[in-house]
Amino acid sequence: MKHIWNFLRILLAIFIVYAGIQHFIKPDFFNAFVPDFLIYKSTIIYVSGIIEIVLGVLLLIPKYTRVAASGILILMLLFLPIHIWDVITDTPAIGSHEAALIRLPMQFVLIALAYKFRKTNNNG
């Protein structure tokens, strides 16, 4: 079972790093996710990308797994209202209602994994 959790930890790290990199490759895509009442949208997109990359890399280092998982958990909880809003709004930021309906449950999986790795010692 330890090998499965280790694999999932690495998979989560890769996903988080990939998502963070996408903030720099496709910043316009993420622009729709940042609420209009917030200023400095571009800065928010780039900073959140940096945070995701750093947390994803730290998740790969056993010494920092719990800290990284805690940070990922906080981020995923902060992003949750965005994904809920995407499901109920007429114009989802993600592009379509179908994509929003797929993405929302994924958010709960990411939250659950981050919670699991926050509670465990290193990778198991």
C-alpha positions as CSV (number, residue, x, y, z in Angstrom):
1,M,0.0,0.0,0.0
2,K,2.9,2.3,0.7
3,H,4.0,2.1,-2.9
4,I,0.5,3.1,-4.1
5,W,0.5,6.2,-1.8
6,N,4.0,7.0,-3.0
7,F,2.9,6.8,-6.6
8,L,-0.1,9.0,-5.9
9,R,2.1,11.5,-4.1
10,I,4.4,11.7,-7.1
11,L,1.4,11.9,-9.5
12,L,0.0,14.8,-7.4
13,A,3.3,16.6,-7.4
14,I,3.6,16.3,-11.2
15,F,0.0,17.5,-11.6
16,I,0.6,20.5,-9.4
17,V,3.9,21.4,-11.0
18,Y,2.3,21.1,-14.5
19,A,-0.6,23.3,-13.5
20,G,1.8,25.9,-12.1
21,I,3.8,25.9,-15.4
22,Q,0.6,26.4,-17.3
23,H,0.1,29.7,-15.5
24,F,3.1,31.0,-17.4
25,I,2.4,29.2,-20.7
26,K,-1.3,30.1,-20.9
27,P,-1.9,33.0,-18.5
28,D,-5.0,34.2,-20.5
29,F,-6.7,30.9,-19.8
30,F,-6.4,31.5,-16.0
31,N,-7.5,35.1,-16.3
32,A,-11.2,34.0,-16.4
33,F,-10.8,32.2,-13.1
34,V,-9.7,35.3,-11.2
35,P,-12.7,37.2,-10.0
36,D,-13.2,40.7,-11.5
37,F,-13.2,42.4,-8.1
38,L,-9.6,41.4,-7.6
39,I,-6.9,43.8,-8.9
40,Y,-3.6,42.7,-10.4
41,K,-5.0,39.6,-12.1
42,S,-1.8,38.9,-14.0
43,T,0.2,39.1,-10.7
44,I,-2.2,36.7,-9.0
45,I,-1.9,34.3,-11.9
46,Y,1.9,34.3,-11.9
47,V,2.3,34.2,-8.1
48,S,-0.2,31.3,-7.8
49,G,1.8,29.5,-10.6
50,I,5.0,30.0,-8.7
51,I,3.4,28.7,-5.5
52,E,2.1,25.6,-7.2
53,I,5.5,24.8,-8.8
54,V,7.3,25.2,-5.5
55,L,4.7,23.2,-3.5
56,G,4.7,20.5,-6.2
57,V,8.5,20.2,-6.0
58,L,8.5,20.2,-2.2
59,L,5.9,17.4,-2.3
60,L,8.6,15.2,-3.9
61,I,11.0,15.8,-1.0
62,P,10.1,13.5,1.9
63,K,11.3,16.0,4.5
64,Y,8.9,18.6,3.2
65,T,5.9,16.4,2.2
66,R,3.7,17.4,5.1
67,V,4.4,21.1,4.7
68,A,3.9,21.0,0.9
69,A,0.7,18.9,1.3
70,S,-0.6,21.5,3.8
71,G,0.1,24.3,1.3
72,I,-1.6,22.4,-1.5
73,L,-4.6,21.6,0.7
74,I,-4.9,25.4,1.5
75,L,-4.6,26.3,-2.2
76,M,-7.2,23.7,-3.3
77,L,-9.6,24.9,-0.7
78,L,-9.1,28.5,-1.8
79,F,-9.7,27.4,-5.4
80,L,-12.8,25.4,-4.6
81,P,-15.3,28.3,-4.7
82,I,-14.0,29.1,-8.2
83,H,-14.8,25.6,-9.4
84,I,-18.2,25.6,-7.7
85,W,-19.0,28.9,-9.3
86,D,-18.0,27.5,-12.7
87,V,-20.6,24.8,-12.4
88,I,-23.5,27.2,-11.6
89,T,-22.6,30.2,-13.8
90,D,-23.8,30.7,-17.4
91,T,-20.3,31.1,-18.7
92,P,-17.8,28.8,-17.0
93,A,-14.2,30.0,-16.9
94,I,-13.1,26.5,-17.8
95,G,-15.0,26.7,-21.1
96,S,-18.0,24.5,-20.8
97,H,-20.4,23.2,-18.3
98,E,-19.3,19.7,-19.1
99,A,-15.7,20.6,-18.3
100,A,-16.8,22.3,-15.1
101,L,-18.8,19.3,-14.0
102,I,-15.7,17.1,-14.5
103,R,-13.3,19.6,-12.9
104,L,-15.3,20.0,-9.6
105,P,-15.0,16.4,-8.5
106,M,-11.4,16.5,-9.4
107,Q,-10.9,19.3,-7.0
108,F,-12.3,17.1,-4.2
109,V,-9.8,14.4,-5.2
110,L,-7.0,16.9,-5.0
111,I,-8.2,18.1,-1.6
112,A,-8.4,14.5,-0.3
113,L,-4.9,13.6,-1.5
114,A,-3.4,16.7,-0.1
115,Y,-5.2,16.0,3.2
116,K,-3.9,12.4,3.2
117,F,-0.3,13.4,2.6
118,R,-0.5,16.2,5.2
119,K,-1.6,13.6,7.8
120,T,1.0,10.9,6.9
121,N,4.7,10.8,7.6
122,N,6.6,11.4,4.4
123,N,5.2,9.2,1.7
124,G,3.2,6.6,3.3
